[in-house]
Amino acid sequence: MISLKTEKVTYSLIEAAVNRGIKEMQEDPKRSVRKLADLGNQFARGRFQKSFFELSQTLLQDDDCPYYTLLSRLTEEIDHETLKRFGVNLGYTSWTYGAQLIRAYEKEHGFEVPWTIFFHYHPQASFTLSHMDSLIREGRSIGIFTYFLRLETIPEDWSALTELFCRYENSAFLLFLPDEELNEDAAGILSECHNVLISAELSSCYKKNISLLKQKSCLTANHHYYLETDDETLSCQLKGCESPFLFLLAQNGCSPADQEQLAESVYQLRCHPKYPVFPMELFTDHKRIDHIISGKTCFMEINSDGTFSLPDGSNLSVLEPEASLPSLLREITLTASCETCS
């Protein structure tokens, strides 16, 4: 396992290499991107990074690959500190250092640990930022350094939320906005959080929100909630996407067959890109990464009332005084095992 001291040294080395890579990318995009992919493969220690950078090297052999345009957009539009910090936090701290902690913890304690946790947050709901902070602290101690946060409404005061992001500066946060308008002050506050990717829902407000966030050089994405979608619709969404990333999230009621079909279409479009946008079927790709990290999958999504669903369909609450993240993960593993046996 990587020691904490070694992790800090490696993090600093990677940061320095990424800084050079970003600078070179502005001067000679194609050559520098290939060099970054080679560098990533060299630094990669985890299973996921190895497969990712090997695929990247293969795709980037094509001079007309749309991902060159995507990467050029990133270096031109995004604050370079944000690009570096988020990328290193996700690619190294979460998928290398964190993955090793997760595998060691699973081996020692006998239950599964996800590589990320999904939070739903509403400022007036019972699941508070204090509860979230406690779970993040526990999660980081066992290797979870990436967190997805789905806002149910735009908060009037962003300070508490952004303080949470900045408190854990070597974690990566993916913030999914609702279909509500941001104002310029909010975009400015969010731009100061260099470890956050901000996704705007593909709906009525997304163009204004993306425009504001781009003015502040934030790292942005778009997301879309689907029940079913065909390849033509997906291609249109990618073609019109105003951010370099597109997340597809299945709505309640979406059939497993439709989700599986869309996930396969997304995977094929990633491997054979037509547009400078990187698509992801969020939950399928979460499971794929989880399986690569530890050979198993574990999913935890906490609702704004503090409850989350176990594999058998029953619910637990993270708000109980005796609830700790390890105890909750143990329940997920035990319930999943019972479901498999039945």
TIPA-279677 format. One record per atom (N, C-alpha, C): x, y, z negated. Coordinates in steps of 0.1 Angstrom, whole numbers, plus 2048, in hexadecimal, padded with zeros to 3 digits. Layout:
BEGIN
XYZ;...
% end
This chain:
BEGIN
8087F4800;800800800;80980D800;804817806;80C824807;80B82B7F9;81682E7F3;8168367E7;8118447E9;80D84A7DE;8088587DF;8138617E4;81F85F7DF;82A8687E3;82D8667F2;82E8597F6;830856805;82585C80D;81985B808;80D860810;80F86F812;813876808;81588580A;820888814;82B881813;83688381D;83188082B;82A87582D;82587183A;81B87B83F;812880836;80888A83A;80F896840;81A89B839;8218A783D;8288A484A;82E89984C;834896859;82A896864;81F890862;81588F86D;80F89D870;80D8A5865;8098B3867;8138BB870;8208B986D;82A8C0875;82A8BB884;8288AE885;8288A9893;81B8AE89B;8108AE894;8048B389A;8058C289E;80B8CA895;80D8D8898;8158DA8A5;8208D28A6;8288D38B3;81F8CE8BE;8178C38BC;80F8BE8C7;8058C88CC;7FF8CF8C3;7F58D98C7;7FB8E58CF;8078E98CA;80E8F48D2;8128EF8E0;8178E38E1;81B8DE8EE;80F8DB8F7;8038D88F1;7F88D58F9;7F38E2900;7F58ED8FA;7F18FA901;7FA8FD90D;8078F890C;8108FB917;80F8F1922;80E8E491F;80D8D9929;8038CF924;7F68D1926;7EC8C8920;7EE8B9922;7F08B592F;7F08A7932;7FC8A092C;8088A692D;8148A0928;81389F919;80F8AA912;80E8AA904;8048A18FE;7F88A0905;7EE897900;7F3888900;7FA88590B;7FF87790C;80A875900;8118808FE;81B87F8F3;81587D8E6;80A8858E3;8028838D7;7FC8758D5;7F78708E0;7F28628DF;7FD8588DC;80985A8E2;8148518DF;8188538D0;8188608CC;81C8638BE;81285D8B4;80585E8B8;7FB8588AF;7FC8498AE;8008428B9;8028348B9;80E8308B0;8188398B1;8248378A9;82183889A;819842896;816844888;80B83A883;80383588C;7F882D888;7FC821880;7F681F874;7F981486C;7ED80B86A;7E181186B;7D580A869;7D0803875;7C67FA874;7C17F387F;7B97FC889;7B1805883;7A980D88B;7B1817894;7BC81D88E;7C4826895;7CB8208A1;7D081389E;7D780C8A9;7CE80A8B5;7C28058B3;7B98038BE;7B58108C5;7B381B8BC;7AF8288C2;7BA82E8CB;7C682E8C6;7D18348CE;7D582C8DA;7D481E8D9;7D78168E4;7CC8198F0;7C081A8EC;7B581E8F6;7B882C8FB;7BC8358F3;7BF8438F7;7CA843902;7D583B8FF;7E083B908;7DC835916;7D382B916;7CE826922;7C683092A;7BC836923;7B484092A;7BC84C930;7C6850928;7CD85C92C;7D785A938;7D884D93C;7E084B948;7DA851954;7CC853954;7C585995F;7C686895E;7CD86F968;7CE87D967;7C1885968;7B687E96D;7A988596E;7A0881962;7A587B958;79D87794C;797884946;78A884944;78389093E;788893930;78E889929;79388C91C;79F89691B;7A5898927;7AF8A3927;7A88B0925;79D8B292C;7958BE92B;7908BF91D;78B8B4917;7868B5909;7918BA8FF;79D8B4901;7A88B88F8;7AD8C68FA;7AC8CB907;7AF8D9909;7A58E2903;7988DE903;78E8E68FD;7918E78EE;7958DC8E8;7978DC8D9;7A28E68D6;7AD8E68DD;7B88EE8DA;7B68FD8DD;7AD8FF8E7;7A990D8EB;79F9138E2;79590B8DD;7899108D6;78A90F8C7;7929058C2;7919028B4;79D9088AD;79B90D8A1;7A6912898;7B0906896;7BD909899;7C78FE899;7C98F888B;7C7900880;7C88FA873;7BD8F1870;7B18F4875;7A58EB874;7A78DE87C;7AC8E0888;7AE8D4891;7B88CB88B;7C38D1885;7CD8C887F;7C88C2872;7C28CA869;7BE8C585C;7B48BA85E;7A98BD866;79F8B3867;7A48A686D;7AC8A8878;7B189C87F;7BA893876;7C389986F;7CC892866;7C488B85B;7BB893855;7B388D84A;7AB88184E;7A588285A;79D87685F;7A786B864;7B086E86C;7B8864873;7C285E86A;7C8866861;7D3860858;7CD85D84A;7C8868843;7C4866835;7B985C833;7AF85D83C;7A485483B;7A6846842;7AB84684E;7AC839856;7B9832854;7C383884D;7CF83184A;7D182F83B;7D483A834;7D683A826;7C983581F;7BE83B822;7B183781B;7AE82881E;7B082482B;7AD81682F;7B580C827;7C180F824;7C980681C;7C480680D;7C0811808;7BA8117FA;7AD8097FA;7A580A805;798803805;79B7F4806;7A47EF80E;7A77E180F;7AC7DC802;7B57E37FB;7BB7DF7EE;7B07DE7E4;7A77E87E4;79C7E87DA;7927DD7DC;78F7DA7E9;7867CF7EC;78C7C27E7;7997C07EA;79F7B47E6;7A07B27D7;7A27BD7D0;7A37BC7C1;7957BA7BB;78B7C17C0;77E7C17B9;7737B87BF;7757B47CB;76C7AA7D1;75F7B07D7;75F7BD7D8;7537C37DF;7577CD7EA;74E7D07F3;7517D77FF;7507E67FC;7597ED803;75A7FC802;759802810;75080B813;74F811820;75A81C822;75D81F82E;768829831;762837830;75483882F;74E84582E;741844827;73B84F821;72E84F81B;72685A822;719857825;71086082B;708867820;70887481F;70087B816;6F588381D;6E9884817;6DE88E81B;6DE898810;6DD8A5814;6DE8AF809;6D38BA80C;6CC8BD802;6C38C8802;6C58D07F5;6C78DD7F6;6CB8E57EA;6C18E47DE;6B48E17E1;6AB8E07D6;6A78D27D2;6AE8C87D8;6AB8BA7D5;6B38B67C8;6AF8AA7C3;6B58A57B7;6C48A07B8;6C889C7C4;6D68997C6;6DE8A57C9;6E58A97BF;6EC8B67BF;6FA8B57C4;7018C17C6;70F8C17CA;7188BB7BF;7138BC7B3;71B8B67A8;71B8A77A9;70F8A17AC;70F8937AE;71888F7BA;7178977C5;71F8947D1;72E8947CD;73289F7C6;7408A07C2;7458947BA;73D88F7B1;7418847A9;7438787B2;73A8757BB;73B86A7C4;74886B7CD;74A8777D2;7568797DA;7638777D2;76387B7C6;76F8797BD;77186A7BB;7678637B9;7688547B7;76C84E7C4;7658527CF;76884D7DC;77784E7E0;77C85A7DE;78A85D7E2;7948547DA;7908507CE;7998487C6;79A83A7CB;7918357D3;7918287D9;7928287E8;7958337EE;7998347FC;78F83A805;784840800;77A846809;77E85580A;782859816;787867818;77E86F822;774868828;76C86F832;75D86E82E;75687982F;74887A82B;740881835;73487B838;72A881841;71F888838;71C89483C;71289C834;7078A183D;6FB89C83B;6F08A1843;6E78AB83B;6E88B783F;6E08C2838;6D28C183C;6C98C2833;6BB8C1836;6B58CF838;6BC8D9833;6B98E7836;6C68F0834;6C68FB83A;6D1904839;6D190B82B;6DC909824;6DC910816;6DD91F817;6D792680D;6D893480D;6E6938809;6EC930800;6FA9337FB;7039287FF;70D92A807;71592080C;72191E803;7239267F9;7309267F1;7329197EA;7289137E4;72A9077DC;72E8FB7E5;7278FB7F1;72A8F07FA;7388F1800;73C8FD804;7498FF80A;7548FE800;7519017F3;75B8FE7E8;75E8EF7E7;7538E77E9;7548D97E8;75E8D47F3;75C8D97FF;7648D580A;7738D8808;7758E5803;7838E9801;7898E37F5;7828DE7EB;7878D77E0;78E8CB7E4;7898C47EE;78F8B77F3;7968BA800;7A18C1801;7A68C680D;7AC8BB816;7AF8AF810;7B48A5819;7AA89A81C;79D89E81A;79289681E;78C89C82B;784894833;77E89983F;76E89983C;7688A4840;7598A583E;7538A784C;7488A084E;7408A385B;7338A8856;7308B485A;7248BB855;71A8BC860;70E8B685E;7038B6868;6F98C0865;6F88CA86D;6EE8D586A;6E08D186F;6D68D6868;6C88D486D;6C58DE878;6BA8DD87E;6B68E6889;6B18F3883;6BA8FA87D;6B7907878;6C391087B;6C091D87C;6CB927881;6D492A876;6E192A879;6EC92F871;6EC93E873;6F2945869;6F695386C;70595586C;709960870;717963872;71F961866;71A96585A;72196484E;72395584A;71994D84D;71A93E84A;725938853;72593C860;72F936869;73D93B864;73E94785F;74B94C85A;75094484E;747941845;74B93A839;74F92C83D;747925846;74B91884A;758917851;75C922858;76892185F;774921856;77292584A;77D925840;78091783B;77790D83E;7798FF839;7808F8845;78C8F5844;7948EF84F;7938E0850;78C8DA846;78A8CB847;77C8C784A;7758D0851;7678CD854;7648CE863;75D8C4868;7578C4875;7488C7874;7438D187B;7358D587A;72D8D2886;7238CA884;71B8C5890;70D8CC890;7098D189C;6FC8D889D;6F38CE8A4;6E68CD89F;6DD8C48A6;6D98C98B3;6D88C08BD;6D48C48CA;6C58C78CA;6C18D38C7;6B38D78C6;6B38E68C8;6A98EC8C3;6A68FA8C7;6B19048C3;6B89028B8;6C290C8B3;6D09088B6;6D38FD8BD;6E18F98BE;6EA9028C6;6E59088D1;6ED9118D9;6F291D8D1;6E99238C9;6ED92F8C1;6F692A8B6;6F491F8B0;6FD91A8A5;70A9178AA;70B9108B5;71890C8BB;7209198BF;7189238C5;71F92F8C9;7259368BE;71E9378B2;72393E8A6;72F9368A1;72E9298A0;73992189B;7469228A4;7449238B1;74F9248BA;7569318B9;74E93C8B6;7549498B4;75D9498A9;75A94089F;76393F893;76D934894;76E92E8A0;7789248A3;77791889A;76A914897;76790888F;7688FC898;76B8F0892;76A8E4898;75C8DF899;7568DE8A5;7488DB8A6;7458CE8AD;7388CA8AB;7338BE8B2;7248C18B4;71D8B88BC;70F8B88BD;70A8AB8B8;6FD8AA8B4;6F789D8B0;6E989D8B5;6E48918B7;6D688F8BC;6D08838B6;6C48848B1;6BD8798AB;6B48738B6;6B58668B7;6AE85F8C2;6A68538BD;69B8518C4;6938448C2;69783A8CD;69883F8D9;69D8378E4;6A28418EF;6AC83D8F6;6B1846901;6B783D90B;6B7842918;6BD83A923;6CA841927;6D183A930;6DE83E934;6DE84C93B;6D384E943;6D285B94A;6D0867940;6C8865935;6C686F92B;6D3872924;6DA867920;6E7868919;6F186F922;6F286D92E;6FB874937;6F8882938;6EB886938;6E7894939;6EB89B92C;6E9894921;6ED89A914;6FC89D913;704893918;712895918;7178A0922;7108A192D;7148AB937;7118B9932;7068BA92A;7028C7925;7078CA917;70F8C1911;7148C3903;71D8CF903;71B8D78F9;7248E38F8;72F8E18EE;7318D58E9;73C8D28DF;7438C68E4;74F8C38DF;7578B88E4;7528AA8DF;7498AA8D6;74489D8D0;73589D8CF;72F8918D2;72188F8D1;71E8838C8;7178858BD;71287A8B5;7048778B8;70186A8BA;6F48658BB;6EF85E8AF;6E48628A9;6DF85C89C;6D185689E;6D084989B;6C384389D;6B9848893;6AD84B897;6A284F88E;69C843887;69684587C;68E83A876;683835880;683828882;67982388C;68081F899;68C82389B;69481E8A7;69780F8A5;6948088AF;6967F98AE;6A57F68AF;6A97EB8A8;6B77E78A9;6BC7E48B7;6B27DF8C0;6B67DD8CE;6B97EA8D5;6B17F48D3;6B38018D9;6C08078D4;6C38068C7;6CF80B8C1;6DB8048C7;6DA7F78C8;6E67EF8CE;6E87F38DC;6DD7F58E4;6DF7F88F2;6E58068F4;6E18108EC;6E781D8EC;6F681D8E8;6F88158DE;7068148D9;70F80E8E4;70A8058EB;7127FF8F6;715809901;70A811905;70B81B90F;71682690A;71582A8FE;71F8338F8;72D82E8F9;72F8228F6;73C81B8F6;74181B904;73981890E;73E81891C;741826921;73983091D;73C83D921;74984391B;74C83E90F;759842909;76583C910;76382F915;76E82991C;76F82D92A;764832930;76483693E;75D84493E;76484E939;75E85B937;75C863944;75086A944;74D87294F;74D88194C;74C88493F;74C89293A;75589492F;75A8A092C;7638A3921;75D8A3914;755898911;74E897904;7508898FF;7538888F2;75587A8EC;7488778E5;74086D8EA;7348698E3;73585E8D9;72D85E8CF;72D8548C4;71F8508C0;71C8448BF;70F83F8B9;71383E8AA;70F8478A2;715849895;71583C88C;70A83588B;70A82A881;71181E887;71081C894;71781089A;726813899;72B81F89C;73982289C;73E82288D;736826884;73A825876;73D816872;73480D876;7357FF873;7427F987A;7447FE886;74F7F988E;75D7FD887;75D809882;76980E87B;76B80686E;760805867;7607FD85A;7657EF85C;7617E9867;7657DB869;7747DA86D;7787E4874;7877E4878;78F7E686B;78A7EF862;7927F2856;7937E684D;7887DF84A;7887D5840;7827C8844;77E7C7851;7787BA855;76A7B8851;7647C284A;7567C1846;74F7CE848;7427CF846;73C7DC847;7347DF83A;7347EB836;72D7F082A;7277FD82D;71A7FF82B;71480C82E;70D812822;71081F820;70A826815;705834819;6F8836819;6F284381C;6E9847811;6ED85380B;6E68577FF;6DC863803;6CF8617FF;6C586B803;6C68777F9;6BF8817FD;6BF88D7F5;6B888C7E7;6B18817E5;6AB87E7D8;6B48757CF;6C08727D5;6C986A7CE;6C885B7CF;6BE8567D7;6BD8487DA;6C48437E6;6C78377E6;6CC8317F3;6C78227F4;6C781D800;6C1810802;6CB805802;6C87FA7FB;6D07EE7FB;6CD7E6808;6D57DC80B;6D37D4817;6C67CC817;6C07CA80B;6B37C380A;6A77CC80B;6AA7D980D;69F7E380E;69B7EA801;6A07E57F6;69D7EB7E9;6A67F87E8;6A28007DE;6A980D7DC;6B080D7CE;6BB8147CE;6C28187C1;6C48277C1;6C682C7B5;6C883A7B4;6D683D7AE;6DD8477B4;6EA84A7B0;6EA8547A4;6DD8587A0;6DC862796;6DB85C788;6DA84F787;6DA84877A;6E784B772;6E684D765;6F285175E;6FD84675F;6F983A760;70482F760;70882C76E;703833778;706830786;714835789;71D82D78E;72A831793;72B82B7A1;7348317A9;73582C7B7;73981E7B7;7438197B0;74680B7B0;73B8027AD;7338067A2;7277FD79F;71D7FD7AA;71B8087B1;7118097BC;7168017C8;7238017CB;7287F97D6;7287EB7D3;72A7E77C6;7287D97C2;71A7D47C5;7107DC7C2;7027D97C5;7007D77D3;7067E07DC;7047DE7EA;70A7D17EF;7167CD7EA;71C7C17EE;7147B57E9;7107B57DD;7087AA7D8;6FB7A87DF;6F47B37E2;6E77B27E9;6EA7AD7F7;6F47B27FE;6F77AD80B;6FB79F80C;70279A801;70578B801;6F87837FF;6EF7887F7;6E27817F5;6DA780801;6DA78B809;6D378C816;6D9782820;6E6781820;6ED777829;6E9769825;6E9766818;6E6759814;6D8755816;6CF75E815;6C175B818;6BE75B826;
% end
